[in-house]
Amino acid sequence: MIKLIGIDLDGTLLNDDKLISPRNQAAIKSAKAKGVKIVITTGRPLKAIEAILKTLDLYDDDFSVTFNGGLVQMNRTGETLVKQALSFAQVKELSSLADKLDLLLDLISDGTVYQLVGKKTSWYQRANPSLTFKSVQFENLDENLVYNKAISAFEEIFLNQQMVKIPTALNSRFEIFKSRDILLEFMPKGVNKANGLAQLGKHLGIKQSEVMTIGDEANDLSMIEWAGLGIAMGNAVPIVKAASDFQTLDNNQDGVALAIEQYVL
């Protein structure tokens, strides 16, 4: 029996207009009414998903996996159950890499985005306008801040071209993936959505076999592979589809609702 559902946002719960359909809302609320834990699993910080949590009534004893597993938090209070972040040495290494590859680098610390000054303009603000953005020179960064993740946000073709130039040795120290066509993300090694859900499940006394996950992008792959029931969206990238147990409809056709109705309700 499914006791917890981990749901990605962009390309999954949200349609292409960044909205949650009435059918998706109804399915989630019905599952919650049955006692199923609904957990938003996202690369965004908690601040950036507050409106979504309110829309879904996820402010009781509810949790979210944010920063792709870097934080597991209680929605109402922001209390942190799990915290994993980049060291400043890793931030420095990624800044050097970005310079070499002519990539932009944004550093996210809770709800604030520190945008390293460069020749190009980052696209991250258009992806998450609710966050606070500050332009800064690397030498002016505060070494004592907690940097949850680093992002390069730019035009898709250029990102893809530069991504293949990243030294393979970095894969032993970082989780490197695209969470959207314009977003290339860097996390500490071992930080992913599956790990966040596993630790939350342990806290709640929920087994891996009792977890269902729904996603579409490379940053969802870990939780699709890990869950007792991994569901790929109809619009999912090929590696996510290949790893899934089942496929549902796409994000514009209430794919999340269909999966919940079929396997939970």
C-alpha positions as CSV (number, residue, x, y, z in Angstrom):
1,M,0.0,0.0,0.0
2,I,1.3,3.5,-0.9
3,K,1.7,5.7,2.2
4,L,3.9,8.5,0.7
5,I,3.9,10.2,-2.7
6,G,6.9,12.2,-3.8
7,I,5.9,14.6,-6.6
8,D,8.2,16.8,-8.7
9,L,7.0,20.3,-9.8
10,D,8.1,21.6,-13.2
11,G,7.1,19.3,-16.0
12,T,5.2,17.1,-13.6
13,L,2.7,18.6,-11.2
14,L,2.8,22.0,-13.0
15,N,1.6,22.3,-16.6
16,D,3.4,24.3,-19.2
17,D,1.6,27.4,-17.9
18,K,3.1,26.7,-14.4
19,L,-0.4,25.9,-13.0
20,I,-1.8,23.0,-11.1
21,S,-4.9,21.7,-12.8
22,P,-8.2,21.1,-10.8
23,R,-7.9,17.4,-11.4
24,N,-4.4,17.2,-10.0
25,Q,-5.5,19.3,-7.0
26,A,-8.5,17.0,-6.4
27,A,-6.4,13.8,-6.6
28,I,-3.7,15.1,-4.2
29,K,-6.3,16.3,-1.7
30,S,-8.2,12.9,-1.9
31,A,-4.9,11.0,-1.3
32,K,-4.1,13.2,1.7
33,A,-7.6,12.6,3.0
34,K,-6.8,8.9,3.0
35,G,-3.8,9.5,5.2
36,V,-1.2,9.4,2.4
37,K,1.7,11.8,2.9
38,I,2.1,14.2,-0.1
39,V,5.7,15.4,-0.4
40,I,6.8,18.0,-3.0
41,T,10.3,17.1,-4.2
42,T,11.9,20.0,-5.9
43,G,15.2,21.8,-6.7
44,R,13.6,25.0,-5.4
45,P,13.9,26.4,-1.9
46,L,10.9,26.3,0.4
47,K,10.3,30.0,0.0
48,A,9.8,29.5,-3.8
49,I,7.0,26.9,-3.3
50,E,4.9,28.5,-0.6
51,A,2.0,29.4,-2.9
52,I,1.9,25.8,-4.2
53,L,1.9,24.4,-0.7
54,K,-1.0,26.7,0.2
55,T,-2.9,25.7,-2.9
56,L,-2.6,22.1,-2.0
57,D,-3.3,22.5,1.7
58,L,0.1,21.1,2.6
59,Y,0.5,23.0,5.8
60,D,-0.6,20.4,8.5
61,D,2.0,17.8,9.5
62,D,3.5,18.0,6.0
63,F,7.1,18.0,4.6
64,S,8.9,18.9,1.4
65,V,12.2,17.7,-0.1
66,T,13.9,20.9,-1.3
67,F,17.2,21.7,-3.1
68,N,17.0,18.3,-4.8
69,G,17.3,16.5,-1.4
70,G,19.7,19.0,0.2
71,L,17.0,19.9,2.7
72,V,14.0,18.0,4.1
73,Q,11.8,20.5,5.8
74,M,8.5,20.8,7.6
75,N,6.3,23.1,5.5
76,R,4.6,25.1,8.2
77,T,7.6,26.0,10.3
78,G,10.6,25.5,7.9
79,E,12.1,23.2,10.5
80,T,15.0,21.2,8.9
81,L,15.2,17.5,9.4
82,V,18.0,17.0,6.9
83,K,20.6,19.5,5.7
84,Q,23.5,18.9,3.2
85,A,25.2,21.8,1.5
86,L,28.2,22.8,-0.6
87,S,31.4,23.6,1.3
88,F,33.0,26.9,0.4
89,A,35.9,25.0,-1.2
90,Q,33.4,23.4,-3.5
91,V,31.9,26.8,-4.3
92,K,35.3,28.0,-5.2
93,E,35.9,25.0,-7.4
94,L,32.6,25.5,-9.2
95,S,33.3,29.2,-9.8
96,S,36.6,28.3,-11.4
97,L,34.9,25.7,-13.6
98,A,32.2,28.2,-14.7
99,D,34.9,30.7,-15.6
100,K,36.7,28.2,-17.8
101,L,33.6,27.1,-19.6
102,D,32.1,30.6,-19.9
103,L,29.2,29.6,-17.8
104,L,27.2,31.8,-15.4
105,L,27.0,30.6,-11.8
106,D,24.3,31.4,-9.3
107,L,24.7,30.3,-5.7
108,I,21.5,29.7,-3.7
109,S,21.5,30.2,0.0
110,D,18.0,29.5,1.4
111,G,15.8,32.1,-0.4
112,T,18.6,34.3,-1.6
113,V,20.4,33.8,-5.0
114,Y,24.0,35.2,-5.2
115,Q,24.7,35.8,-8.9
116,L,28.4,35.9,-9.6
117,V,29.1,38.8,-11.9
118,G,30.0,37.7,-15.5
119,K,29.9,38.6,-19.1
120,K,26.4,37.1,-19.6
121,T,23.2,37.6,-17.7
122,S,21.7,34.6,-15.8
123,W,18.3,33.3,-16.8
124,Y,17.6,32.0,-13.3
125,Q,15.5,35.0,-12.2
126,R,13.0,34.3,-14.9
127,A,12.7,30.7,-13.7
128,N,12.2,31.6,-10.0
129,P,11.2,35.3,-9.7
130,S,10.0,34.9,-6.1
131,L,13.5,34.6,-4.8
132,T,15.8,37.5,-3.7
133,F,18.6,38.1,-6.2
134,K,22.0,39.8,-5.4
135,S,24.8,40.4,-7.9
136,V,28.2,39.8,-6.3
137,Q,31.9,39.4,-7.1
138,F,33.3,36.1,-6.0
139,E,35.8,37.7,-3.6
140,N,32.9,39.4,-1.8
141,L,31.0,36.2,-1.0
142,D,30.5,35.4,2.7
143,E,32.4,32.1,3.4
144,N,30.2,31.5,6.4
145,L,26.9,31.3,4.5
146,V,25.3,27.9,3.8
147,Y,25.2,27.4,0.0
148,N,22.6,24.8,-0.8
149,K,23.4,24.4,-4.5
150,A,24.9,26.1,-7.6
151,I,23.2,26.7,-10.9
152,S,24.0,27.7,-14.4
153,A,20.9,29.1,-16.0
154,F,21.1,30.0,-19.7
155,E,20.0,29.1,-23.2
156,E,19.5,25.4,-23.7
157,I,21.8,24.8,-26.7
158,F,24.8,26.6,-25.1
159,L,24.3,24.8,-21.8
160,N,24.3,21.5,-23.6
161,Q,27.4,22.3,-25.5
162,Q,29.3,23.4,-22.3
163,M,28.0,20.6,-20.2
164,V,29.8,17.9,-22.2
165,K,33.1,19.8,-21.5
166,I,32.8,19.3,-17.7
167,P,35.6,17.0,-16.6
168,T,34.3,13.6,-15.7
169,A,36.4,13.6,-12.5
170,L,33.9,16.1,-11.0
171,N,31.2,13.4,-11.0
172,S,33.0,11.8,-8.0
173,R,32.5,15.0,-6.0
174,F,29.3,16.5,-7.3
175,E,25.8,15.5,-8.5
176,I,25.6,17.3,-11.9
177,F,22.4,17.2,-13.8
178,K,19.8,19.3,-15.7
179,S,16.6,20.0,-13.9
180,R,15.1,21.9,-16.8
181,D,16.2,22.7,-20.3
182,I,17.8,26.0,-19.1
183,L,19.0,24.8,-15.7
184,L,22.3,23.0,-15.0
185,E,22.6,22.2,-11.3
186,F,25.5,21.2,-9.0
187,M,25.0,19.5,-5.7
188,P,27.3,17.8,-3.2
189,K,27.8,14.1,-4.1
190,G,25.1,11.9,-2.7
191,V,22.6,14.6,-2.4
192,N,19.5,13.7,-4.4
193,K,15.8,13.4,-4.1
194,A,16.0,9.7,-3.3
195,N,18.2,10.3,-0.4
196,G,15.9,13.0,0.9
197,L,12.9,10.8,0.6
198,A,14.7,7.9,2.2
199,Q,15.6,9.9,5.3
200,L,12.1,11.4,5.5
201,G,10.6,7.9,5.2
202,K,12.8,6.7,8.1
203,H,11.6,9.7,10.2
204,L,7.9,8.9,9.4
205,G,8.3,5.1,9.7
206,I,7.4,4.6,6.0
207,K,9.1,1.8,4.0
208,Q,10.7,2.3,0.6
209,S,8.2,-0.2,-0.8
210,E,5.4,2.1,0.4
211,V,6.6,5.2,-1.5
212,M,5.5,6.3,-5.0
213,T,7.3,9.0,-6.9
214,I,6.4,10.9,-10.0
215,G,8.8,12.9,-12.2
216,D,10.1,13.8,-15.6
217,E,13.7,15.2,-15.5
218,A,17.2,13.9,-14.8
219,N,17.1,15.2,-11.2
220,D,14.1,12.9,-10.7
221,L,15.9,9.8,-11.8
222,S,17.2,8.9,-8.4
223,M,13.8,8.9,-6.7
224,I,12.1,7.1,-9.7
225,E,14.7,4.3,-9.4
226,W,14.5,4.2,-5.6
227,A,10.8,4.2,-4.9
228,G,8.7,1.1,-4.6
229,L,6.7,2.5,-7.4
230,G,8.3,5.0,-9.8
231,I,6.1,6.8,-12.3
232,A,7.4,8.6,-15.3
233,M,5.5,11.4,-16.9
234,G,4.5,11.1,-20.6
235,N,6.9,14.1,-21.2
236,A,9.7,12.6,-19.2
237,V,13.3,12.4,-20.6
238,P,14.2,8.9,-21.9
239,I,16.4,7.9,-19.0
240,V,13.5,8.5,-16.6
241,K,11.1,6.6,-18.7
242,A,13.5,3.7,-18.9
243,A,13.9,3.6,-15.1
244,S,10.2,3.8,-14.3
245,D,7.8,1.1,-13.3
246,F,5.0,2.7,-15.2
247,Q,4.3,5.8,-17.4
248,T,1.4,8.2,-17.1
249,L,0.1,11.0,-19.3
250,D,2.1,14.2,-19.7
251,N,2.0,17.3,-17.5
252,N,-0.6,19.0,-19.7
253,Q,-3.0,16.0,-19.5
254,D,-3.2,15.6,-15.7
255,G,-0.6,12.8,-15.6
256,V,-0.1,13.2,-11.8
257,A,-3.8,12.8,-11.2
258,L,-4.1,9.7,-13.4
259,A,-1.2,8.0,-11.5
260,I,-2.7,8.8,-8.1
261,E,-6.2,7.7,-9.2
262,Q,-4.8,4.5,-10.6
263,Y,-2.3,3.4,-7.9
264,V,-3.5,5.1,-4.7
265,L,-7.2,6.0,-4.9
